[in-house]
Every structure is written in C-alpha cells, then in structure tokens.
Amino acid sequence: MDLIHLPHTIWNQLALAKDDRQHPWRTPVLASIDSRGLPHARTVVLRNVDSDSQVLQFFTDSRSPKVTQLSTSPQAQIVFWSNALNWQLRVTAQITIETTGAAVDAAWRQVEQSPARQDYLSPLSPGDALPAEAPMELGHTHHLAIISAKITHMDWLSLNPEGHQRAEISAGILRWLTP
C-alpha cells in the first residue's frame, strides 16, 4: 500500500460500505464510555459518509443508552474490520447527536418506509423488558436520532502474510507505524 494514497483508499471503502449492505465496513463497532467510566461497544449501521468534512453518520433511537453516554462524553472509537481485505480501521471521533431538524426529518422519511420504522415508533425504549401481554401499538412520534462522528484520528492496520502494515492518519499527520 502506498502511504500517500491510503487516506483516499480508506474513504473510498467507507463510501462503498455506506451503500453496499454486504460490505464488511457497513456494520462497524461503536464504543462509548458510561457515567461510571465503563466501556460499552455495539454494532451500528453506517448510514452516511462525507469525506470532505470527515464525518460518518449512524441512526439510533434517541432513548438508547448510547445517546446518553455520547451526550455526556462525546468522544467515541469506531472499529471497522474487513475479512476480505484483512484490514482493521480504528477511528477516534468527536460526536454530535441530532434529534430534530431537517436532517432528522429526511432520515425519518427513509426509515419510515422500512421494517425498522417499528423500532423508532415503539413506546418502549431500547433495552426495556417486553411485556408478557399482547403486542403494543406503535406510537405516532418517532425517536430517530442521527449520530455524527467527526473523525479526529485514524489507525489503519493491514494483516498480510507477506508483512503487516500500520499507519496513522490525523490532522497534518500521515505516517507509518510499527504494526
């Protein structure tokens, strides 16, 4: 891999992952810290990629614990793995969360046509126990939120039988690291 072209190659893979449900980077792991300092990691779905502003976006339920965690401590680590490429990408990001506005309305119009709509219309919050009685009626107000992750640092690792490679990419820094 040529170091100078690596950032472009990474952003190209991220852009492909946004639209390709089969791309291994479509579902990275997002890690946050709770109020007790304990880590929480979960799989999320990559919804938008903006290489110019270096922002990745994910949808979530505004009532989920990750929203509270990321609102309190707005830094996160996002880990992507591609078995096909043997690449790991660890991204450090500054997080913002939108629960209202034009972007959320546009995202809801996409989700509203999918089976996932029921998750965002549920009267129960993510992680609540399901009642034993009959199924609940869906609410009329959605709880969709957009998590925007402004990338501040990337750590790329390629596992290759002919020799591993690792690189650091951040503001003004593009260099090889010891794997």
Order of alpha helices (4+ residues) and beta strands (2+ residues): alpha-beta-beta-beta-beta-alpha-beta-beta-alpha-alpha-beta-beta-beta
